[in-house]
Amino acid sequence: MMKSLGLFAVLLVFAPPALSAPRLPSECEPANPDAAEGSSEFPEEVARTLDAMVRAELAQGPTVGFSVGVSRGNQRWVCAYGLRDLARKLPATPRTTYRLASITKSFTAVAVLQLVEQGKLSLDADIHTLVPNYPVKQWPVTVRDLLGHLSGVPTYDGLSSSINLKPLSTAEAVSVFADKPLSFEPRTRYLYSTWGFNLLGAAVESASGQSYRDYLREHVFQPAGMAHADLDVTATRDEHQAVGYRLKDGAVKTSRFLDVSSRFGGGGTRGTVGDMLGFGRAVLTHKLVSRDTMGMMQTSMATRDGRLTDYGMGFATYPLRGHYLVAHAGGQPETTTLLVMFPAEDTVIALATNIEGEAKRLRRLSIRLMEGVLEAGAPRRDTHFTDPVDAVVYEGLARIVSYGLAYHLWATRGPGTLPPDEDVPGAFARVSEMLDRKLIAKDAKAALERIRGGHDPRLGSVFIRVGAQMARTLEKTQGRERLLAYPAEGPLSFFADYLAACEAQGSPDTQRLGEPLRGDLLRFVAGWKRAEVPAELRRLRMDEVKNPEVHWPALKKAAAQWPEIRPDYTDELVRVAEGAGFRKQLPVRLRWLERAVEVAPRSVEARLALSQALLVAKRDEEVLPLLREAMSTPQGALALAPMMLIKRVIEPETPRVGLGLLRAGVALHPESPELWEALAKREKAQGHKAEARAALRQARRAREARPEPVPESVVRGAGGVPDDHGLVRPRQAP
């Protein structure tokens, strides 16, 4: 298998070219002669590569101001692009401050855990005892529940509850939701709630005797070196604060006013990207709380029935391609932000823009920067399988590697811990059974649902335990550096090396994968070795070149040559179609999306993107057959379930696209009252009164036919009201 290349040697020859667009002005943080001993800048060639990645992303669509920061160990790079104030043509600089939005939740969580360490607050205290103006509810609500969004405290339940125009005190901010009942019994479900973190902010005040602002400035911002961080109120803003904007019909508009004192503990701070890096460094070096406490904060919490929530105490936390990621994102009027930390690799990525609703863009760029810093710069493409059972088996293998490798690195190089290592032979046997193709073929959708829960405590965390055992074996036989190369190379490289190590060591069968899984794996490895990426695209992405058309013939030829297993270009081709170059050229956009479906016929994302473009082109009759075909795959059956469809049309490209997707949705799921009700609202909004009444009648019939109604909190959490944390998590590809 390919050995890992040195990061800097690779970056010397890798710099993705920017797309054809005006070059954005930028300003980078200068070298700091007064920096602490041992700190340094990234090498110039690495900084050039990171800059090229940022520019390639920003060339894809409208940009006003954008700031980026990356640190690894003592190395640091901070740059700002575009304008912090469009009207006055003021540039964004490293000193530019942005609303940090829901990253504030991480600050609040740290403050709470500091007070827990000091004995001033208990994780199991009922929040009513700390915040008396929050009434007793039908179930006790603990600090621990609130930190993990497991409390049942509701989220915004309409536009009026999320928009505030005047300053509020702590008591007033709590009173906004104090009389609302809990949405569910604590720990039975996960529901992201900014109001819940307002309660924690109030608890910080009562336990510390300080105002929330004073406490953060003294105990979080100052020790983390966050020189420009503060609460985001009029009095703390200066000439460096970015003016906020939103996109409407492709045009840049000034943001609507929002006074964020109403969400002080869950989204009320501001700061620079450098401040975000400072906080990230303080988290990774355990400067704010002890190592054990930070390990607890970075551990995903679980519902009572044993499902991990991917959220710890104030941080989203989960594996990503073998890296253990700790993060928070934020989105509200004036801003979108993202802070990503990799504890095992001592790396922090911070992103902020003064355009709203840019969560997906920040997510994409964070992954590219991760590739640049941690994966030798090359884009990693996943694997596309023609056979649906192969695709399910492979997803299970990928999850074992991602969870096992990430947890192993987090436990050995970070503050994490592994699940109890009990009955390893039994765990290997369970994994082999879950990925047995004969069993999968009987009900592939149900098998995929089990596989996607293979890391959960309710299934014995078998994917984590087996993957971590494999990682330990490989670290022992291959060495640490080789172990760190697998995130870039992918899961098949990991499994091939593991099987070879078992043969070399004569490992017992109880620590090997059973048949027929082993045979499937060897077949996958052989197929992947044959299906090479075209030479000109091995270190480039189709969406990061000036003329992607030049590369299409080679890509098409490679896809035809290896139909059963090949690299997946879906994301790149969809990005080409949806980027600044072609989005408004509808025929060209359609052509690239049709190409995406051609080379990845089982890709749900390609078919969804094409469906939306067809609706824009008023070719509505082609949409339903396209989605029906996507629904025939196990992945599509889950991705196009009623609640997932509702979530996808919260903010559609145009009202017509949203309406078209919902009309297709009720044809796919006529039994879903939620889809019919969502359709009725869309029809009414479009002035289609008769169609709206008809949809409501269908909703009533569907609800009457359903044995047990779906609780309102589940519907809302699945997509009725968008979360403001903005974290985009591709659950199907860890």
N, C-alpha and C positions, 0 to 999 in steps of 0.2 A: 504494500500500500504506500501511497505517497507520504513522504516524511514532511514534517513541518519545516517551513523555511523561516529564517530569521525575519523578524518584523521589519527592521530598518532596511535590510537588503531588498526586501520585496517592495517596500514603499518607495525606494529610489526609482523603480521602473514603473510604478503605478500612480497615475494621476488621472482620474476620470475627466474627460473634457467637458466643459460646460456646454449646455445647449445654446443655440443661437438666440441670444437675447441681450439687451443692453446690460453692460457690466455694472452691477450695483456698487455704489460707493461703500467702503468699509473702513473700520478703524479697529486695530487690535491693541490689546493691552501691552504696553512696553515692558521690557525687562525691568525687574525691580531690584536695584542694587542693595536695597535694605531688607530683602527677603531673608527669611530664616536660613541658617546654615544648612546646606544640603539640598535646598530647593532649586529648581531650574526650569528652563523652558523646554518644550519638546524640540527635538532636532528640526532644523529648517525644512528638511524633506518631508517629515511627518506633518508639520504645520501646513505645508503646501497641499498635501493630500487631503487633510481635513477641510481646508478652505475650498478645494475643488469639489468635495462632496457636498458641502453646504451650498455652493453656487449652483451645482447641478440640480439640487432640490428646489431652490428658490426660483430657478428659471422655468419651473413647471407651472407657475401660476402667479396671481397678484401678490405682491409683497410691499409692505410699507416699512416697518421696522422689524428686525430680527436679530437676536443676540444668542451666541453659542459659547459654551464653556466646556472644556474637557480637562480632567486631571487624572493622572495615573501615578501613584506614589507621590513624589515631590515635583513631578513635571506638571505644567499647567499651560493651557492655551485658552485665551478668551478673545473673541472678535464680535463686532457688531456690524450689521449690514442695513442699508437703506436709511429711512428717515424715522425719527421719533415724533416729528411733527410735520405733517404733509403741507399744511397751509403756510407755515413759516419756513419750510424747507430746512429744518434743523436735523442734522444727521443723528442717527443712533450711534452711541459710543459705548465703550465698556462701563461708563459711569451711568448709563441710562437705567432708570428704575421702571419696573413694570408691576402691575398688580400680580401678586403671586397666587391669588385665588385659593384653590383647595390644597395647595402645598402647605398652607397654614395649618391644616389638620396634623401634619407631621410635627410642626412646632408645638402645637397644643399637646399632642401625645407625649413628646419628650418632657414638657413641663409637668404633666401629670405623673409620669414615672419618676421624675426627680423627687417629687413630693412623696411618692410611695417609698422610695429609698430612704427618705428622711423620717419616715414614720408619721407623716402628717396627713396621710390619705391612704385608704385601703382600696385595693382593686375590687374587693367584694362588697364595698359599702353601697347601700341604696342611695342613689343620686338625690333622693328627696331629703336625706339627712344633711347633705352638703349644699343643696340649693332649695331652701324651704319654699320658695315661691313656685316651684314645680310640684304640682299636686301628686299625691299618691295615686298610682294607676292600678289597673286590674291585676297586674303582676309586678313584683319588684323589678326595678331597673338598676343594674349595678354599673359601676365605673368600667369594669372589664367588658361588659356587654357593649357599652357605648364606644369603647376604643376599637372594637372589631365590627361595628355596624350590625350587631346581632341583637340589639336592644328592643326592636319593634317601634322605637320612636320614628314617627313618619317622616317622609321627605316632603318637599314642596308639593302641594296638592292642587296647584293651579297657578296661572300667571300672577294673580294678585298676591299670592303668598310668597313669591320669589322676587318681587320687585318692590324696592323701598326707596323713597326719595328724601328722607330726612334722617338726621342722626338719631340713633337710639342708644340708650344706656344698656348695661348688661341686663338689668331687670326687665326693661322694655323688650329687648331682643328675645328673652325667654318667654315673655308673656304672649308673643305672637303665636306660639304653638302650644302653650302650657295646658290648655284645656282640651286639646285633641287626644283622643284615646290612642293607645298603642295599636299598631297595625297587626301585630301577632304576638304570641307568647315569646319572650326572649329566648334566643338560642335555637329556635325552631327554623328560622330562615335568616337570610342575609338581605338587608336593605340599606343601601348607601344613604346616609342622612347627615346633611350639614347641620340641621337642628340638633342632632345628638351631640355634635362637637361644640355647639354653643353651650350646652349643659356642662360639658367638660371645661370650657373656658370659665364659666361661672364657678365651677368647683375649684379651679386653680386660684381664683380670687379668694374664696372663703377659706381654703386650706392654708394659703400663704400670707394672707393679710395685706396683699398688694393688689393694685389694679392689674388687669390682664396685660396691659401695655407695659407697665413698669416691670412686671415679672419677666416677660419675654426679653425685654431689652437687657436686663441685668443677668439673667440666668441662661438664656439661650443665644441671643444675638451677640452679646459681647464676648463670651468665651469661644464662640464659633468664628469670631473675626468677621462678623456680618456688619460692616461699618455703616452701610446705608439702609439697612432693613428697619422697618417700623410698621406701625399700624397705618393703613391707607385711609387717612382722613385729610380733609382740606388743609389743616394746619401743618401736616408733615410733608406735603408735596413741595417740590422746588422746581427749578427750570429744567432739571434732568428727567422729570417724570414723562413717560411716553404718553402721547395722546392716543386714545383708543379708537379703533375703526372696526367696521363690519362689512361684509360683502353682501350686496343685494343685487341680484340679476347681473352678476359679473362686475358691478361697479363698487368702488370703495366709498362707504358712507361713514360719517362720524358716529361713534357708539352712542347709544342712549344712556342717559345718566342713571347710575345706581349708587346709592349710598350703602357701602358694604359693612357699616357698623351693625346692620341687622343680621349679619352672618360672621361676626367678629372671630369666634373660635374655630369656625370652619372654613373661612375664606376672606379674612379681613386685613391681610398684610400686603406689603409691597417690598421690593428690593431689586438688586441688580443680579445678573447672572453670576457675577463673582461672589455675591452673597450666597447664592444657591450652592455654588461649589464649596464655599466655606462651611456651610451647614453639612453638606455631604461628607467632606473630609472629617468634620467633627464626629459624625455618625460612625464612620469607618474606623476612626482611631479611638472611639469610646471616650471622647472628651466630655460628653454631656451626661451620660449615664454609664454605669459599669458594663463590662463586657457581657456578663450574664443577663443583665436587664435588656441590653440591646439584642442579644440573641432571642430573648422571649418576644421582643417587639417585632423581630423579623420572622417569626414563626407564624405561618398561616393558622388562623383560628378555624374551628370546625363547628358545624351545626350539631345539634343533639344526636341526629341520626348518623353522624360520622362522615359528613361531606366537607372537604376543605373549601374555604371561601376565597382563597387567593388573597387574603387581606389579614395582616397581623394586627398590631396595635399602632395605628396611625400610618401604616405603610402598606401599599400593595406589595405582595411578595410571592414569587413563583419562579419556576425554571423557564428559561428561554434558550433553546438549542444547546443545552448543557451548561449554561451560565446560570447562577442563582442571582436573580434580579430583585432588588428592593427599590421601590419607586413611589412617586406620587405625581399626579398631574392636576392641572387646574384649568377651568374655563369659566369665564363670566364676562359681562360687558367690559370691553377695553382690552381683553387679554386672553392668551392661551399659554400655558406653561407646562413644563415637564422636567422632573428631576429623576434621574436613574442612577442607581448605585449598584456596583458589583463587588460585594464584600470579599469574595475569594480572590479577586484580581486587583483589589485596591484601586478601583476606577470609578470616576463620577462623570456623568454627562448632564449638563444643564442647558435647557432651551427655553426661550421666551420670545413671544411676538406680540405686537400691539394690534393684531387682527384676531377677532373672535372666531371660534369654531374651527380652529386649525389643529385639532387633536390628532387626526390621522397623519397630517403632514409631519408633526413633531415626532410621532411614533416612528414613521418611516425613516426620518433622518437620524433618530437615535439609534436605530438598528444599523444604518450605514456607518455611523461613527463608531459603533461597537465593532463592526467588521474592520474598520480602519485601525482601531487601537488594539483590539484583542484577537483578531482573526486574520492578520497579515494582509488586510486590505481587499482581498478578493471577495466578490459576491458569492454567497452560498445558495445554490438552487436546490430546492427539494426535488422529490422524485414523483413522476407521474406514471401511474399504472393503468393499463387498459382494462385488466381484469378486476372486477369489483371486490372479490375476495382478497386478491393480492393487496389491493389498496387498504383494506381493513387490517390485514396482517401487518403491513408495513407501518401503519399508524401506531399499532401497538408496540412494535420494535422501536420506533422513533421516540415514543413516550418513555419507554424503559431507559433508553440512553439519556434523554433530556433530564428526567427526574433523578435517575440514579447518579449520573455524573455531577449534576448541579448540587445535589444534597451532599455527595461525598466531598466535593471541593469546599462547600460552605461549612461543613463540619470540621474539616481538617485545616482550612486556611481562613476561616471566618468564625463568627461566634455561634454557629448553628449546632444542632444535634440531630442525630439520625433516629428513626423509629427503632424500638427494641428489636435486636437482631435475633429473633427466635425462629426456630424451625426453618433454617435456610433451605434444606432439601424440599420441604413442603411448599415454600414460596416458589422455587424453580418449577416444581410440578404444577402448581396453580397457574403460573404464567404460560407454560406449555399447553395447558388445557384451554386457557382463554384464547390463545392464538391458534388453536387447531382449526385448519381450514374447513374440515368437514362439519364441525359444529357451527362455524361462522356461516357457512353456506345455507344452513337451515333457517336462519333469521339474522341476516347481516346487520340490519338496523339495531336490533336488540344487542347483538354482539358488540357493535361499535359503542353503544351506550355504556356497556360494561367496561370496555377498554378505556373509555374516557374517564372512568372512575377508578381505574386500576391503582392510582396513587392514594386514594382516599382511605382513611382509617376503617371505614365500614367494610372494605375489602382487604383489610390487613396490610394496607400500604405496600402491596407486593411489588409493584413496579419500582418503588423507591428502594426497597430492600434488595431486590435482585439486581437492579442497576448499580447500586452502591457496592454490592459484593463484587460485581464484574469490574467496576472502576478500581477497587482495591487490588484485585488480581493484576490488572493492567499496569497500575502504578508500580507494583512490585516487580513485574517482569519487563516492562518497557521504560520505566522511569517517569519522573514528573513532567519533563518537557513534552514527552510524547502524549501524556494524558491531556495536556493543555491544548493539543492540536486537534482533538476530535470535534470540538464545536465547529471548526471551519470545514472539516472534511465530511462530517455527517455520520449518521448512525450505522450505515453499512460498514464503514471503515472500522468503527468501534467493535462491532460484532465479529467481523472477520478476524481481527487481531485477538479477540477474546477466545474464539474457537481454536486459533493457532496456539495460544498460550496454554489452553487446556490440554491440547495434544502434547505439547512440549513438556508439561509438568506431570502428565498422567493424572489429571484431576478426575475425581470420581464422577460417575454419571449423574449423581445427585446434584452436582454443581454445573451441569451442562443442560442445554436446552434439549428437550426430547424430540423424537420424530412425531409427526412430519415437519415440525417447525424448523428443525435444523436443515432439512432438505430445501425448504422454501427459502431460508436465509442464504444458503449457498447459491441457489438459483438467482436470487436477487443480486448478490455480490457479483456473480459472473455477468449478469445482464448490465449492471451499472458500469462495470469496467469497459464493456464494449460500446456503450452509448455515450460517446465522447461529446463534449461541448465543442461547437465549431471554434477553431483556433483563435479567430479574431474576437470572440466573446468570452474567452476564459477569464479575463481580468476586467471586462467591461459589462455594463448592463445596457440593454437595448434602449432604455429610457434615458440614458446619460450620454448618448452619442448625437452628433448634429444631424446625421442622416440615417435613421434606422432602416430605411428602405434598402440600403446597400447590403445589409446583413440578413435580410429576410430570406433570400434564396438558400443560403447556407443553413439557416435554422430549419427551414421547411424540409430540406433534403435530409438533415439529421433526424428529424422527427419521423419521416417516412421510412428511413433505413432501420430504425429501432422502434417499432410500434408498441411493443409490450411494456418496456420499461425505459424511461428516458428522463432527462432533466426537465423540470417544469418551468416554463417561461411565462406563466399566466400573469404574474404580478407585473413583469416588465412590459408585456404587450398591452395590458390594460392601461398601464401608466402612459405608454406612448399614445394610446387613443384618447385618454382623458387629460393629457397634459396641455400646456398652453399652446403648443403648436397646432394641434388638430381638434381640440374640443369643439370649436365653433365651425369647423369644416366637417359637416355631418357626414357626407359620403366617405371622406377619408377616415373619420372616426369609426364608422360602421365597418369599413374594410379591415381595420386593425383588430377590432373586436371579433369579427368573423374569423380572422386568422388565429386569435387566441383560442377560440372554440375548436378550430381545425387541429391545432397542435396539442391541445389539452381537452379532448372531447368530454372528459368526465369532470372537468373543473366547474364547480358550482359558481364560483366568483366570476369566471369568464361568461357564463350564461346569464347571470344576473346583470352584469355590466352591459352585455349585448341587449338584453331585454329592455333596459332603461333607454338605451340609445334608439331602439326600435320605436318606443313610445314617443320619444322626441320627434322621430321621423314620421309619426302617425301611421305606423305599420302595426297597429295594435293586434291584428289577427295572427301575427307570427309569435306573439309573446307567450301565450298559454302553452302551445306545443313545446316551446323551448324550455319552459319551466317544468312541464310534465316530465320531460326527458331528464332534467336535472334531479327531479324528485325520485326517479327510478334508482338512483344510487343511494347507498346507506348514508353517505355524507350529506347528500342533498335532502334526504328525508328529514334529517335533523336540522339542517341549516334553513330549510324552508317551512319549518313548523309554524303554526299560527303566530305564536308570540314573537318568534324571530322575524317574521314578515312585518309585523306591526312595528318592531323596533327599527327596521330598515326604512320605513316610510315616515319617520318622525320629521325629518328635514329632507324631503326629496329635492331632486334637482329643479323640478318645476311642479306646480300643483297638478298638472296633467299627468306627470310621471307617477306621482303618489297615488292618484286616483286609478291609473291603469294597473299598478302593481296590486292594489287592494282588490280590484275587480278580478284579476287573475287569482288572487289569494282565495277569494270565496269560491271560485270554481275548483280550486285544488282542495279546499277544506270547507265544504258547505255545512259541516257540523259545528263550526266554530262560531259561537255568538260574539266573541271578541272581535273577530275579523268583520263580521257583518256590522257591528256597531261602529267600528272604525270607518268602514266604508260609508255608513250613513252620515257620519260627520263630514267626510270629504265631499260626498254628493251635495249635502246641504251648503257647505262652504262654496261650492261651485255654482250654486243657484239651481241645482237639480232637485226640486222639491218632491216630485213624484218618485224619483229614484231613491231619495233619502227615506221616504215613508215605506217604500217597498223593502229596503234593506233593513229597516227597523222591524218590520213584520217577520222577516227571515231570522233576525236575531232572537226575537221572542220565541219563535218555534224551536230554534236550535237550543235555547236555554231550557225550555220546557222538556226537551228530549234528553238533556244531559242528566245523568243520575245524580251527580254531585257538582255544585257550582265551583268554579275556580275562585278562590278568595281574591278580593279586589287588590290587596297588597301585592299578590303575585303578578296580576295583570299590570299594575302600575310599575312594579320593579322591573318587569320584562320590557317595558318600553312605552308606558303611557305618558310618563314625564321624564325627560332626559336628565341623567345625573349631571352635575356640574363639575365632576372630578376629571372627566375627559380621558380617562385611561382606556386605550383601545387594546383589547386583549384577543389575539387570534387563538381561541381555545382549541381549534382543530389541529393546530401545528405548534406544539410546545417548543 
